[in-house]
Amino acid sequence: MKKENETPTTENKVCVITGANSGIGFETAKSLCGKGVTTVLVCRSREKAEKAITKIKKSIPDAKADFAIADLSSQKQIREMSSKLLKRYPIIDVLINNAGSWYSDFDLTEDRIERQWAINHLSYFLLAHLLLPAIQNSDDPRIINVSSDSHFQGKIHFKDVLLRKNYHGLRAYAQSKLANVMFTLEFDRRKPAGFEHITINAVQPGLVKTDIGLKHTISFHGLMWKIRRLLGVSPEKGAETSVYLATSEEIKGVSGKYWDKCKPKPPSKKGTDKEDAQKLWLLSLEMCAIRNYFP
Ligand SMILES: NC(=O)c1ccc[n+]([C@@H]2O[C@H](COP(=O)([O-])OP(=O)(O)OC[C@H]3O[C@@H](n4cnc5c(N)ncnc54)[C@H](OP(=O)(O)O)[C@@H]3O)[C@@H](O)[C@H]2O)c1
């Protein structure tokens, strides 16, 4: 039982969360602020970040909310933001890789990478690597990767991972969400001495009523999403498993699992394929120009 004057354990924590200005990420950030966690909202623009923080502070006036700016499709911007964060926060307890996107049309980022692959997978892989020095300093460090049950339909197209020849928004999305699961499990298997205390888990938030399928889609796909999300839960509900993984004492030390409704469940067969996960790891290292992932 909590003793009088005892500070709840979450109150000294620092959490960095990407894609925090809307949907599941916003509700996750708000809920963490409500628990006293110092929450860093990673957003694409200062305007979006400030708007989100103002909204949080309306219901939680003493929220310890900070922000960092990066377009996560740009590896340069991820690197610049990470070096600023490392200076500001020598200890990061939780990293929630939550940002995600859905593009109907094929296009490349400034790094010449297909957009969903860059944002939904490579930004998770790169950010976790860059923030490791601060994550490593926590006594209960946790990395949470927001994936999706869409990964069950996914396949890593190793011969054409950018889907140049065969692009479809759903195919690219499912591939990237499968990569989230494979990255999570492979990171957990690869953790060398000095990094074993870091836990890493993947989350499926469920079908959630957000605008993800409206932002960068053609009108037909947007309409399909509007119909589909009618069956979804609220973003607040969709945030519950991420918040649980970030703050729960009972899962301290639990790592390398796929979570749904605050319970672990088996991911797809492809998600647990160790050989493919190793191939994906090497490919991701190359695409992010990382020489030594665990420095
Ligand atoms: N909604 C669902 O049913 C569902 C189901 C399973 C999994 N998920 C996953 O849940 C996560 C959150 O999605 P959501 O449904 O909450 O959608 P959302 O409201 O659109 O949130 C996505 C967030 O990611 C940010 N983002 C996208 N591209 C970015 C970029 N290049 N740079 C910086 N930030 C970027 C968005 O910022 P902007 O507002 O600036 O675009 C937004 O804050 C995603 O990983 C998604 O795959 C969602």
The ligand as an SDF file (V2000), in Angstrom:
LIG
                    3D

 48 52  0  0  0  0  0  0  0  0999 V2000
   -6.3550    4.2300  -35.3250 N   0  0  0  0  0  0  0  0  0  0  0  0
   -6.2820    2.9100  -35.3420 C   0  0  0  0  0  0  0  0  0  0  0  0
   -7.3210    2.2070  -35.4830 O   0  0  0  0  0  0  0  0  0  0  0  0
   -4.9700    2.2150  -35.1460 C   0  0  0  0  0  0  0  0  0  0  0  0
   -4.9760    0.8140  -35.0820 C   0  0  0  0  0  0  0  0  0  0  0  0
   -3.7730    0.1650  -34.8870 C   0  0  0  0  0  0  0  0  0  0  0  0
   -2.5970    0.8810  -34.7620 C   0  0  0  0  0  0  0  0  0  0  0  0
   -2.6160    2.2420  -34.8360 N   0  0  0  0  0  0  0  0  0  0  0  0
   -1.3470    2.9540  -34.6920 C   0  0  0  0  0  0  0  0  0  0  0  0
   -1.4760    3.9380  -33.7070 O   0  0  0  0  0  0  0  0  0  0  0  0
   -0.5000    4.9730  -33.9170 C   0  0  0  0  0  0  0  0  0  0  0  0
   -1.1740    6.3240  -33.7750 C   0  0  0  0  0  0  0  0  0  0  0  0
   -2.1040    6.5000  -34.8300 O   0  0  0  0  0  0  0  0  0  0  0  0
   -3.5220    7.2470  -34.6590 P   0  0  0  0  0  0  0  0  0  0  0  0
   -4.5540    6.2960  -35.0950 O   0  0  0  0  0  0  0  0  0  0  0  0
   -3.6060    7.8730  -33.3230 O   0  0  0  0  0  0  0  0  0  0  0  0
   -3.4230    8.3420  -35.8290 O   0  0  0  0  0  0  0  0  0  0  0  0
   -3.1780    9.9280  -35.7950 P   0  0  0  0  0  0  0  0  0  0  0  0
   -4.1810   10.5970  -34.9400 O   0  0  0  0  0  0  0  0  0  0  0  0
   -3.0790   10.3400  -37.2060 O   0  0  0  0  0  0  0  0  0  0  0  0
   -1.7730   10.0220  -35.0810 O   0  0  0  0  0  0  0  0  0  0  0  0
   -0.5680    9.8160  -35.7490 C   0  0  0  0  0  0  0  0  0  0  0  0
    0.4520   10.7600  -35.2090 C   0  0  0  0  0  0  0  0  0  0  0  0
    1.7000   10.5380  -35.8870 O   0  0  0  0  0  0  0  0  0  0  0  0
    2.1750   11.7940  -36.3390 C   0  0  0  0  0  0  0  0  0  0  0  0
    2.9950   11.7050  -37.5350 N   0  0  0  0  0  0  0  0  0  0  0  0
    2.7000   11.1210  -38.7190 C   0  0  0  0  0  0  0  0  0  0  0  0
    3.6850   11.3440  -39.5990 N   0  0  0  0  0  0  0  0  0  0  0  0
    4.6160   12.0910  -38.9580 C   0  0  0  0  0  0  0  0  0  0  0  0
    5.8550   12.6480  -39.3480 C   0  0  0  0  0  0  0  0  0  0  0  0
    6.3500   12.5090  -40.5810 N   0  0  0  0  0  0  0  0  0  0  0  0
    6.5550   13.3630  -38.4460 N   0  0  0  0  0  0  0  0  0  0  0  0
    6.0780   13.5560  -37.1950 C   0  0  0  0  0  0  0  0  0  0  0  0
    4.9060   13.0450  -36.7640 N   0  0  0  0  0  0  0  0  0  0  0  0
    4.1900   12.3240  -37.6460 C   0  0  0  0  0  0  0  0  0  0  0  0
    0.9080   12.5920  -36.6440 C   0  0  0  0  0  0  0  0  0  0  0  0
    1.2220   13.9750  -36.7490 O   0  0  0  0  0  0  0  0  0  0  0  0
    0.3460   14.9250  -37.7300 P   0  0  0  0  0  0  0  0  0  0  0  0
   -0.9250   15.1800  -36.9930 O   0  0  0  0  0  0  0  0  0  0  0  0
    1.2300   16.1240  -37.8730 O   0  0  0  0  0  0  0  0  0  0  0  0
    0.1360   14.1810  -38.9950 O   0  0  0  0  0  0  0  0  0  0  0  0
    0.0670   12.2230  -35.4350 C   0  0  0  0  0  0  0  0  0  0  0  0
    0.4370   12.9760  -34.3200 O   0  0  0  0  0  0  0  0  0  0  0  0
    0.0870    4.7090  -35.2970 C   0  0  0  0  0  0  0  0  0  0  0  0
    1.3540    4.1040  -35.1710 O   0  0  0  0  0  0  0  0  0  0  0  0
   -0.8970    3.7230  -35.9200 C   0  0  0  0  0  0  0  0  0  0  0  0
   -0.2830    2.8860  -36.8760 O   0  0  0  0  0  0  0  0  0  0  0  0
   -3.7780    2.9360  -35.0190 C   0  0  0  0  0  0  0  0  0  0  0  0
  1  2  1  0
  2  3  2  0
  2  4  1  0
  4  5  1  0
  4 48  2  0
  5  6  2  0
  6  7  1  0
  7  8  2  0
  8  9  1  0
  8 48  1  0
  9 10  1  0
  9 46  1  0
 10 11  1  0
 11 12  1  0
 11 44  1  0
 12 13  1  0
 13 14  1  0
 14 15  2  0
 14 16  1  0
 14 17  1  0
 17 18  1  0
 18 19  2  0
 18 20  1  0
 18 21  1  0
 21 22  1  0
 22 23  1  0
 23 24  1  0
 23 42  1  0
 24 25  1  0
 25 26  1  0
 25 36  1  0
 26 27  1  0
 26 35  1  0
 27 28  2  0
 28 29  1  0
 29 30  1  0
 29 35  2  0
 30 31  1  0
 30 32  2  0
 32 33  1  0
 33 34  2  0
 34 35  1  0
 36 37  1  0
 36 42  1  0
 37 38  1  0
 38 39  2  0
 38 40  1  0
 38 41  1  0
 42 43  1  0
 44 45  1  0
 44 46  1  0
 46 47  1  0
M  CHG  2   8   1  16  -1
M  END
$$$$
